[in-house]
Amino acid sequence: MDIKYLSTTALSKELQLPAKEVFKLLSDNGLVRRMDDNWLLTELGKNKGGVIKSHPRYGSYIAWTEEFKQDEIFTSKEEEKNLLTSTALGKHFGISKFRINPILSELGLVQKSVKGWTVTPLGKLVGGKQLEYDKTGVPYVCWKSSILTRSRIINALKEAKGDSIEEKNEVQEKETIGFREKFEATHRSADGHYVRSRAEMLIDNWLYMSEIVHAYERKLPVEEDVYCDFYLPVGKVYIEYWGLENDPRYLHRKSEKLRVYKKYEFNLIELNDADIQNLDDILPKKLLRFGIQAY
């Protein structure tokens, strides 16, 4: 099927925006750049589907796929007005605006830039929009109002305030309690965490002795009721130790967890029994893939 392309002028007509404003949006987002009196297509613009076309009368020009008009950079000014800033989120939840982005970062929704904050792929899924200040170019993230209905985000912000969290529904609660009753956290690691097996204790101790900040049994920042074994805020990395490989119920649970990790493209390190005996060799290599240096 032939791909239909629109010149930037034709694109502006489709968007019902002045051509000058469309070029500014493209330039502000790094898709084109000005050189002398000409607009040049950048590599980022090519990745967005931009191409160079030639016309016998008008010469070379930049064109875009028809689908490009749906791109998020063309968020209407009216829609932009309804987006929530970190300050607005802070007021809604009664949290300082300076704490909001670090909390959202811990959830994997934003990440710290050289200056400002940028939205992650997961952040985009929950309604995050990447913007930047006109005068400084510093990036920041705003949110659709639907973020106020996301239970995982609501609970994380409540936890940050020290508020109590409502219990899960009965089915989820029974399943969670059943697993935790069967495998009680009786192994105390060096940093004080109580974990559910000797293997988890060895992993926890290794992370602690390597001075790597980590959480144990942290809920994933998604609506699915899934908990990881370990979470490393630096690098946004999750660690799963797979133990009971001969238990059908455990294998089903493992399959469901892997489905969620894949769905949200989370950084995941998987460990098994053989790895536990050789953590000093295995873990540093796996962590380095995500930019975490152990030694």
C-alpha positions in Angstrom: 0.0 0.0 0.0 1.3 3.4 -1.0 2.1 5.8 1.9 0.5 9.2 1.5 2.8 12.1 2.3 1.9 15.7 3.2 4.1 18.7 2.8 4.5 20.7 6.0 2.2 23.4 4.5 -0.4 20.7 3.6 0.0 19.3 7.1 -0.7 22.7 8.7 -4.0 22.9 6.7 -5.0 19.4 7.9 -4.2 20.5 11.5 -5.9 23.9 11.0 -2.9 25.7 12.3 -0.8 28.4 10.8 2.2 27.0 8.9 4.5 29.2 11.0 3.2 27.6 14.2 3.6 24.1 12.8 7.2 24.8 11.8 7.8 26.2 15.3 6.4 23.0 16.9 8.6 20.9 14.6 11.7 22.9 15.4 11.0 23.0 19.2 10.7 19.2 19.2 14.0 18.8 17.2 12.4 17.4 14.1 13.6 20.2 11.8 16.2 23.0 12.1 16.7 26.3 10.3 19.8 27.0 8.3 20.0 30.3 6.5 16.6 30.5 4.8 15.9 26.8 4.6 14.4 24.2 6.8 16.4 21.0 7.2 15.1 17.6 8.3 16.9 16.1 11.4 17.6 12.5 12.2 14.8 12.7 14.8 12.5 14.0 12.1 13.3 11.1 9.9 12.6 8.7 12.8 9.1 10.4 13.0 8.5 9.6 9.3 9.7 12.7 7.7 11.2 12.5 4.2 12.6 14.8 1.6 10.5 15.2 -1.5 11.3 16.9 -4.8 8.9 19.0 -7.0 9.9 20.1 -10.5 8.6 23.6 -9.8 9.2 24.2 -6.1 12.3 22.1 -5.6 13.0 20.0 -2.4 10.7 20.1 0.6 10.0 18.2 3.8 7.0 15.9 3.8 5.3 13.8 6.5 3.2 10.7 6.6 -0.5 11.4 6.9 -0.6 9.6 10.3 2.0 12.1 11.6 -0.8 14.6 12.2 -1.9 12.5 15.1 1.4 12.9 16.8 1.5 14.2 20.4 3.4 17.3 19.6 0.2 18.7 18.0 -1.6 18.6 21.3 -4.2 21.5 21.1 -3.8 24.5 23.2 -7.2 23.8 24.7 -6.1 20.3 25.7 -2.9 21.6 27.1 -4.8 23.9 29.4 -6.5 20.9 30.9 -3.3 19.0 31.7 -2.1 18.8 35.3 1.3 20.1 36.2 3.3 18.6 39.1 2.2 21.7 41.1 -1.4 20.9 40.5 -0.9 17.3 41.4 0.8 18.4 44.6 -2.1 20.6 45.6 -4.6 17.8 44.8 -2.8 15.3 47.1 -1.5 17.7 49.6 2.2 17.1 48.8 4.9 19.6 48.1 5.4 20.1 44.3 9.1 19.4 44.8 8.3 15.8 46.0 5.9 14.9 43.1 8.4 14.3 40.4 10.7 12.2 42.6 7.7 10.0 43.6 6.6 9.7 39.9 10.3 8.9 39.0 10.3 6.1 41.6 7.2 4.7 39.9 9.0 4.8 36.5 6.7 7.5 35.0 9.3 10.2 34.6 13.1 10.5 34.7 15.5 13.2 35.6 17.0 15.1 32.7 20.1 17.3 32.8 17.6 20.0 33.6 14.0 19.3 34.3 12.0 16.0 33.8 11.2 13.8 30.8 8.3 11.3 30.5 9.0 7.6 30.2 7.2 5.1 27.9 5.2 4.0 30.9 4.4 7.6 31.8 3.0 8.1 28.3 0.8 5.1 28.8 -0.8 6.8 31.8 -1.3 10.1 30.1 2.0 12.0 30.5 2.7 14.7 28.0 6.2 16.0 27.3 6.4 19.8 27.2 9.1 22.4 27.7 9.3 26.0 28.9 9.3 28.5 26.0 12.0 30.7 27.3 14.5 28.2 28.8 13.7 25.0 26.8 13.8 23.1 30.1 11.6 19.9 29.8 8.7 19.2 32.1 5.8 16.7 32.1 2.1 17.4 32.5 -0.7 14.8 33.0 -4.2 14.0 31.7 -6.8 14.2 34.5 -7.2 10.4 34.2 -4.0 10.1 36.4 -6.2 11.0 39.3 -8.1 7.7 38.9 -5.1 5.4 38.7 -5.1 3.4 42.0 -1.4 2.5 41.9 -0.4 6.2 41.6 -3.0 7.3 44.2 -1.7 4.7 46.7 2.0 5.7 46.0 1.2 9.3 46.7 -0.7 8.4 49.8 2.2 6.3 51.0 4.5 9.2 50.5 2.3 11.2 52.9 2.1 8.3 55.4 -1.6 7.8 54.8 -3.1 4.3 55.2 -3.9 2.4 52.1 -7.2 0.7 51.4 -7.1 -3.1 51.2 -7.3 -4.9 47.9 -10.4 -6.6 46.7 -11.2 -10.0 48.4 -10.0 -12.2 45.6 -6.6 -10.5 45.3 -6.3 -10.4 49.0 -6.9 -14.2 49.5 -4.4 -15.0 46.7 -1.8 -12.8 48.2 -2.3 -14.0 51.8 -2.3 -17.6 50.6 1.1 -17.2 49.0 2.5 -15.3 51.9 1.2 -17.7 54.5 2.7 -20.6 52.6 6.1 -18.8 52.3 6.5 -16.7 55.4 9.2 -14.0 55.5 11.3 -15.6 58.2 14.8 -15.0 56.8 16.4 -11.8 58.1 18.9 -10.2 55.8 21.8 -7.9 56.7 19.8 -4.7 56.1 16.8 -5.8 58.2 14.6 -7.0 55.5 12.7 -10.2 56.3 12.5 -12.3 53.1 10.9 -15.6 52.2 13.9 -17.9 51.3 17.6 -18.3 51.8 18.2 -17.5 48.1 16.3 -14.1 48.5 18.4 -13.4 51.7 21.6 -14.0 49.7 20.4 -11.6 46.9 19.4 -9.0 49.5 22.7 -9.3 51.3 24.6 -9.0 48.1 22.8 -5.8 47.1 23.2 -4.3 50.5 26.9 -5.1 50.7 27.3 -3.6 47.2 25.7 -0.4 48.5 22.8 -0.7 46.0 19.6 0.8 47.2 16.7 -1.7 46.8 13.2 -2.4 47.9 11.8 -5.8 48.7 8.4 -6.9 47.4 7.6 -3.6 45.8 4.3 -3.4 43.9 4.8 -2.7 40.2 3.5 0.8 39.2 0.7 -0.7 37.1 -2.9 -1.6 37.7 -2.2 -5.3 37.7 -1.7 -6.7 41.2 1.9 -7.8 40.8 4.8 -7.5 43.3 8.4 -7.9 42.3 11.0 -9.6 44.4 13.4 -6.7 44.4 13.3 -3.2 42.9 16.3 -0.9 42.3 15.3 2.8 42.0 18.6 3.6 40.3 18.1 2.2 36.8 14.5 1.3 37.5 15.4 -2.4 37.5 13.4 -5.3 38.8 14.9 -8.5 40.0 13.0 -11.8 40.1 14.3 -15.0 41.6 12.5 -18.1 40.3 12.6 -20.8 42.8 9.8 -23.5 42.7 10.1 -24.5 39.1 8.4 -27.8 39.7 5.2 -26.3 41.2 2.4 -25.8 38.5 0.8 -23.0 40.5 4.1 -21.2 40.9 4.8 -21.6 37.2 1.5 -20.1 36.3 2.3 -17.1 38.6 5.7 -16.8 37.0 4.1 -16.7 33.5 1.7 -14.0 34.5 4.4 -11.9 36.1 6.6 -12.2 33.0 3.6 -11.2 30.8 3.3 -8.0 32.8 7.0 -7.2 32.7 7.0 -7.7 28.9 3.8 -5.6 28.5 5.3 -2.6 30.1 8.8 -3.1 28.9 10.2 -3.0 32.4 13.9 -3.6 33.0 14.1 -7.1 34.4 16.8 -9.3 35.8 16.0 -13.0 36.2 17.8 -15.2 38.6 17.6 -19.0 39.3 19.1 -21.5 41.7 22.3 -21.8 39.6 22.8 -18.0 39.7 22.5 -17.9 43.5 25.7 -19.9 43.9 27.6 -17.4 41.7 26.2 -13.9 42.4 29.6 -12.2 42.4 30.0 -13.1 38.7 26.3 -13.1 37.6 24.8 -9.9 39.1 27.4 -7.3 38.2 27.2 -8.3 34.5 23.4 -8.2 34.5 23.3 -4.9 36.4 25.8 -3.3 34.0 23.4 -3.8 31.1 21.1 -1.2 32.8 23.9 1.2 33.7 24.3 0.1 37.3 27.9 -0.4 38.4 28.3 -2.8 41.4 32.0 -2.3 42.2 
